Structures are given as C-alpha cells and as structure tokens.
Amino acid sequence: MIITRLGLSALLTRATVAVLRAKAPGERWHRTNYAGRTVELYAGPAAAVAATLGTAHVRPAAALAVAAAGACGAYDDVAGDHRRGFRAHLSALRQGEVTSGAVKLLGIGAAGLVAGALLKEKPVDKVLAGVVIAGAAHFVNLVDVRPGRAAAAVLLLGAPGLLREGADVAAVAMGAAGAVLPDDLGERAMLGDTGTHALGAALGVAVVASNGRAGLVAHAAAVVAAAVYGDQVSEAARSLL
C-alpha cells in the first residue's frame, strides 16, 4: 500500500506538471535561479496538488493545512518580497506593513493549529501538533536554497516515517518530492514556496500522526529552533555538496 501511495503521488505530480506546462505557459511561470538560469515553476503547484489530494484521501482532517501551506506559498511566489526570516517580516508587521512573509506565518500557523486540533484529542497535544505542522512547512522552505535541497530533505526526513503510523502521508509527500527531484537537481524546475510549504506541511502531518506527546515536544522544539536559527539552517543547506 505504501509503495502504491508513493507511485500514485509521483504520477499525479508529473501529470499535473504536464497539464500546467501545456495550459498555463508564460513568463510568470519561470524564474531565474541563483546561478542565473531560467527554471520552471510548474513543479511547485504540481507537488502541492499531489500532496493536498493525497493527504485528503488518507488524513482528511489535515488536508486543509497542506492546502493552506501551498496557497500561502503561492501568494509569496507571486507577490513576495526578498526579505528572509521571521524577524524581518514581524518587524514590518509592527510598522503596519503586511508582507507576504507575514501572510505565510499567520496563514500556515493558523491552518496548522486547526489541523492539530482535529488530529489530536488533548489541548496540549493539539497545540504541539499545530506547531509541528507549521514548523515543518517552514523548515523545508528554509533549506530550499540550492537545486534539490528541499526535495531531498523531504525524502530523507520522510523515510523513517514509512515504518510508522503516519506512513500514508509520508509516502504522499515523498512521492511528490521524488517526482520533481530530477528536474530540480537538473536546474530545469524549482519547487518555490508553493511546493516547499505544501510538502513540508504534509511531512509535519506524518510526524503528528506517528508521535505521542514526547515525540511532539521533541519535534516542536526542533522546528522552533530551526525557525530561530533560520539563517544558519539555510547556510548549512547551501554549503552541502
């Protein structure tokens, strides 16, 4: 069953890429990457669609968080600025400027909390689950600083989950990530915020589904630390071969 979910998610991602490429061509679907090469953005929405539909099929209560993460990421891809890190966006918000980063922070955070409330029973666990889902979405976006980093992170972090209760959602996220990895590594496509946030949220759902309170506390602490030291996390991902 897990192999089937991996395959279906990958197939849906590739099919959606093909449809978008055929039906929605144009400059808005292309970006210049760090090396000055022009890459496609189709991979991001395609991965978000596959992650959302796959999660809806196996964990309906969590699908909203994955969809919201992808939607907020899409907004940032289209209308975002170049400021990085929560501090910059929160500082702008205090001055009355609602940046795309603030939209992501509030939108993904709220969706994560809603999903956490639906997935867990006790109040503390609900909050921890929301932090893990939103934090995982942010983490995958943090490491998307060079070709293939984000997709590879989803595959590596999701693999242990294939042996646990959240295996169904982990497989969905990994299938989508694996489908876009070759084009991402080849600098033909990029996930953008749309894909990274959606895949990260799905990964967070898998973690929530497979952990009790102790595991939730550990994962919540990890994603909060990653957010606090976001620049260092991105730099570490950038320096990897």
C-alpha positions as CSV (number, residue, x, y, z in Angstrom):
1,M,0.0,0.0,0.0
2,I,2.8,2.4,0.8
3,I,4.5,1.7,-2.5
4,T,1.2,2.4,-4.2
5,R,0.8,5.7,-2.5
6,L,4.4,6.7,-3.4
7,G,3.7,5.8,-7.0
8,L,0.3,7.5,-7.3
9,S,1.6,10.7,-5.7
10,A,4.6,10.8,-8.1
11,L,2.3,10.1,-11.1
12,L,-0.1,12.8,-10.1
13,T,2.7,15.3,-9.7
14,R,4.2,14.5,-13.1
15,A,0.7,14.6,-14.7
16,T,-0.1,18.0,-13.2
17,V,3.3,19.4,-14.3
18,A,2.4,18.3,-17.9
19,V,-1.0,19.9,-17.7
20,L,0.3,23.2,-16.3
21,R,3.1,23.3,-18.9
22,A,0.5,22.8,-21.7
23,K,-2.3,25.0,-20.4
24,A,-0.5,27.8,-18.5
25,P,2.6,28.9,-20.3
26,G,4.1,32.3,-19.9
27,E,6.8,34.3,-18.2
28,R,5.0,34.2,-14.8
29,W,5.8,30.5,-14.7
30,H,9.5,31.0,-14.9
31,R,12.1,32.3,-12.6
32,T,15.9,33.0,-12.6
33,N,17.7,30.8,-10.1
34,Y,20.8,31.5,-8.0
35,A,23.0,30.7,-11.0
36,G,21.2,32.9,-13.4
37,R,19.5,30.0,-15.2
38,T,15.8,30.2,-16.2
39,V,13.8,27.5,-14.4
40,E,10.1,26.5,-14.5
41,L,7.7,26.9,-11.5
42,Y,5.3,24.2,-12.5
43,A,6.8,21.7,-10.1
44,G,5.7,23.7,-7.0
45,P,1.9,23.8,-7.7
46,A,2.1,20.2,-9.0
47,A,3.7,18.9,-5.8
48,A,1.2,21.0,-3.8
49,V,-1.8,19.5,-5.6
50,A,-0.5,15.9,-5.2
51,A,0.3,16.5,-1.5
52,T,-3.1,18.0,-0.8
53,L,-5.1,15.4,-2.6
54,G,-3.1,12.5,-1.2
55,T,-3.4,13.8,2.3
56,A,-7.1,14.4,1.8
57,H,-7.5,10.8,0.8
58,V,-5.7,9.3,3.9
59,R,-6.0,12.1,6.5
60,P,-8.9,14.3,5.6
61,A,-8.6,16.4,8.8
62,A,-5.1,17.5,7.8
63,A,-5.7,18.3,4.2
64,L,-6.6,21.9,5.0
65,A,-3.2,22.6,6.4
66,V,-1.4,21.2,3.4
67,A,-3.6,23.2,1.0
68,A,-3.3,26.4,3.0
69,A,0.5,26.0,3.2
70,G,0.6,25.6,-0.6
71,A,-1.7,28.6,-1.1
72,C,0.2,30.9,1.2
73,G,3.4,29.8,-0.6
74,A,1.9,30.5,-3.9
75,Y,1.0,34.0,-2.8
76,D,4.6,34.6,-1.8
77,D,5.8,33.2,-5.1
78,V,3.6,35.7,-7.0
79,A,3.7,38.8,-4.7
80,G,6.5,38.1,-2.3
81,D,9.4,40.3,-1.5
82,H,13.0,39.3,-0.9
83,R,13.1,39.7,2.9
84,R,14.0,36.5,4.7
85,G,13.4,35.4,8.2
86,F,10.6,35.9,10.7
87,R,12.3,38.8,12.3
88,A,12.2,40.9,9.2
89,H,8.5,40.2,8.5
90,L,7.4,40.7,12.1
91,S,9.3,44.0,12.2
92,A,7.5,45.1,9.1
93,L,4.1,44.0,10.6
94,R,4.7,46.0,13.7
95,Q,5.2,49.0,11.4
96,G,1.8,48.3,9.7
97,E,3.2,46.6,6.6
98,V,1.7,43.2,5.9
99,T,4.4,41.4,3.9
100,S,4.0,38.1,2.1
101,G,6.1,36.5,4.8
102,A,3.6,37.7,7.5
103,V,0.8,36.2,5.4
104,K,2.6,32.9,5.4
105,L,3.4,33.0,9.1
106,L,-0.1,33.7,10.1
107,G,-1.9,31.6,7.5
108,I,0.2,28.5,7.8
109,G,0.3,28.8,11.5
110,A,-3.5,29.1,11.8
111,A,-4.1,26.2,9.4
112,G,-1.5,24.1,11.3
113,L,-3.3,24.7,14.6
114,V,-6.7,23.8,13.1
115,A,-5.3,20.6,11.7
116,G,-3.6,19.8,15.0
117,A,-6.9,20.4,16.8
118,L,-8.5,17.9,14.5
119,L,-5.8,15.3,14.7
120,K,-5.2,15.2,18.5
121,E,-7.5,15.0,21.5
122,K,-5.8,16.8,24.4
123,P,-5.3,20.6,24.3
124,V,-1.6,20.5,24.8
125,D,-1.2,17.9,22.0
126,K,-3.3,20.0,19.7
127,V,-1.1,23.0,20.1
128,L,2.1,20.9,19.7
129,A,0.7,19.3,16.6
130,G,0.0,22.7,15.1
131,V,3.5,23.9,15.8
132,V,5.0,20.8,14.2
133,I,2.9,21.1,11.0
134,A,3.6,24.8,10.5
135,G,7.2,24.4,11.6
136,A,7.8,21.6,9.2
137,A,6.4,23.6,6.4
138,H,8.8,26.5,7.3
139,F,11.8,24.2,7.6
140,V,11.5,22.7,4.2
141,N,11.3,26.2,2.8
142,L,14.4,27.2,4.7
143,V,16.5,24.6,3.0
144,D,15.3,25.4,-0.5
145,V,18.4,27.5,-1.3
146,R,20.0,25.3,-3.9
147,P,18.7,22.8,-6.5
148,G,17.3,19.6,-5.0
149,R,17.9,20.6,-1.3
150,A,14.2,20.8,-0.4
151,A,13.0,17.7,-2.2
152,A,15.9,15.7,-0.9
153,A,15.1,16.9,2.7
154,V,11.5,15.6,2.3
155,L,12.8,12.2,1.1
156,L,15.4,11.9,3.9
157,L,13.1,13.1,6.7
158,G,10.1,11.2,5.4
159,A,11.8,7.8,5.0
160,P,11.8,6.9,8.7
161,G,8.0,7.7,8.8
162,L,7.3,4.9,6.3
163,L,7.8,2.4,9.1
164,R,5.4,4.2,11.5
165,E,1.7,5.1,11.7
166,G,2.0,8.2,9.6
167,A,3.4,6.2,6.7
168,D,0.5,7.0,4.4
169,V,1.1,10.8,4.5
170,A,4.9,10.4,4.5
171,A,4.5,8.4,1.3
172,V,2.4,11.1,-0.3
173,A,5.0,13.8,0.4
174,M,7.9,11.6,-0.7
175,G,6.2,10.5,-3.9
176,A,5.7,14.2,-4.9
177,A,9.2,15.1,-3.9
178,G,10.7,12.2,-5.8
179,A,8.8,13.2,-8.9
180,V,10.3,16.7,-9.0
181,L,13.8,15.9,-7.8
182,P,15.4,15.1,-11.2
183,D,14.2,18.4,-12.8
184,D,15.1,20.3,-9.6
185,L,18.6,18.9,-9.5
186,G,19.0,19.5,-13.2
187,E,18.1,23.1,-12.7
188,R,15.1,22.8,-15.1
189,A,12.5,23.4,-12.4
190,M,12.1,24.7,-8.8
191,L,9.6,24.0,-6.1
192,G,9.3,27.6,-4.9
193,D,7.4,28.4,-1.8
194,T,4.3,26.7,-3.1
195,G,5.8,23.3,-3.3
196,T,8.2,23.5,-0.3
197,H,5.5,24.7,2.1
198,A,2.9,22.1,1.0
199,L,5.4,19.2,1.1
200,G,6.7,20.4,4.5
201,A,3.2,20.6,5.9
202,A,2.5,17.1,4.7
203,L,5.7,15.9,6.3
204,G,4.6,17.6,9.5
205,V,1.2,15.8,9.4
206,A,3.1,12.5,9.1
207,V,5.1,13.3,12.2
208,V,2.0,14.3,14.1
209,A,0.2,11.1,13.1
210,S,3.0,8.9,14.3
211,N,4.0,10.5,17.6
212,G,2.7,10.9,21.1
213,R,3.3,13.8,23.4
214,A,7.0,13.2,23.9
215,G,7.7,12.9,20.2
216,L,5.6,16.0,19.5
217,V,7.6,18.0,22.1
218,A,10.9,16.9,20.6
219,H,9.8,17.7,17.0
220,A,8.2,21.0,18.1
221,A,11.4,22.1,19.8
222,A,13.4,21.2,16.7
223,V,11.3,23.2,14.2
224,V,11.1,26.2,16.6
225,A,14.9,26.1,16.9
226,A,15.2,25.9,13.1
227,A,13.0,28.9,12.8
228,V,15.0,30.9,15.3
229,Y,18.3,30.0,13.6
230,G,16.8,30.1,10.1
231,D,19.8,31.9,8.5
232,Q,22.2,29.3,9.8
233,V,19.9,26.5,8.7
234,S,19.8,27.9,5.2
235,E,23.5,28.5,5.1
236,A,24.1,24.9,6.1
237,A,21.8,23.6,3.3
238,R,23.6,25.9,0.9
239,S,27.0,24.6,1.7
240,L,26.1,20.9,1.2
241,L,27.5,19.4,-2.0
